[in-house]
Amino acid sequence: MKYEELEVKVLEWAKEKGILDNATALTQLGKTEEELEETRNALIMLDSVQDEPNSHVKIAEARAEIEDGIGDMLVTIIILAKLSGFDSVSCLEAAYNVI
């Protein structure tokens, strides 16, 4: 599925859950920060188990948490963009044009 299609689905989900009607950009930013912290912790865990013998299970768990965290951050950022009057694709494009 294309990013733009996923963005629409995320916003539909956020509408159904009442997030778009009840959250503010600042509260949504707080959700992004929570997900960032969870992702940071998973990365720290991954880094700490890399050299352990037979750590493949812990590594797989950490990688799954990292993937989930990145996805959750994207969801919160899509909603944040909407609550701020933007769409995440145009924000990404604006950033890309600067870099």
Solvent accessible surface area in square Angstrom, and as a share of the most:
residue,aa,sasa,rsa
1,M,147,0.66
2,K,146,0.62
3,Y,76,0.29
4,E,89,0.40
5,E,88,0.39
6,L,79,0.39
7,E,15,0.07
8,V,82,0.47
9,K,105,0.44
10,V,24,0.14
11,L,31,0.15
12,E,93,0.42
13,W,111,0.39
14,A,0,0.00
15,K,111,0.47
16,E,145,0.65
17,K,131,0.55
18,G,16,0.15
19,I,44,0.22
20,L,34,0.17
21,D,98,0.51
22,N,124,0.64
23,A,28,0.22
24,T,76,0.44
25,A,35,0.27
26,L,144,0.72
27,T,80,0.47
28,Q,9,0.04
29,L,73,0.36
30,G,25,0.24
31,K,108,0.46
32,T,15,0.09
33,E,100,0.45
34,E,97,0.44
35,E,32,0.14
36,L,80,0.40
37,E,78,0.35
38,E,101,0.45
39,T,6,0.04
40,R,110,0.40
41,N,78,0.40
42,A,2,0.02
43,L,91,0.45
44,I,104,0.53
45,M,64,0.29
46,L,22,0.11
47,D,111,0.57
48,S,74,0.48
49,V,8,0.05
50,Q,85,0.38
51,D,140,0.72
52,E,71,0.32
53,P,117,0.73
54,N,138,0.71
55,S,9,0.06
56,H,128,0.57
57,V,85,0.49
58,K,97,0.41
59,I,42,0.21
60,A,61,0.47
61,E,93,0.42
62,A,0,0.00
63,R,150,0.55
64,A,58,0.45
65,E,91,0.41
66,I,21,0.11
67,E,130,0.58
68,D,85,0.44
69,G,3,0.03
70,I,85,0.43
71,G,31,0.29
72,D,46,0.24
73,M,31,0.14
74,L,83,0.41
75,V,45,0.26
76,T,13,0.07
77,I,73,0.37
78,I,7,0.04
79,I,2,0.01
80,L,36,0.18
81,A,8,0.06
82,K,103,0.44
83,L,45,0.22
84,S,50,0.33
85,G,68,0.66
86,F,122,0.51
87,D,62,0.32
88,S,8,0.05
89,V,43,0.25
90,S,49,0.31
91,C,54,0.32
92,L,119,0.59
93,E,102,0.46
94,A,58,0.45
95,A,52,0.40
96,Y,148,0.56
97,N,109,0.56
98,V,130,0.75
99,I,167,0.85
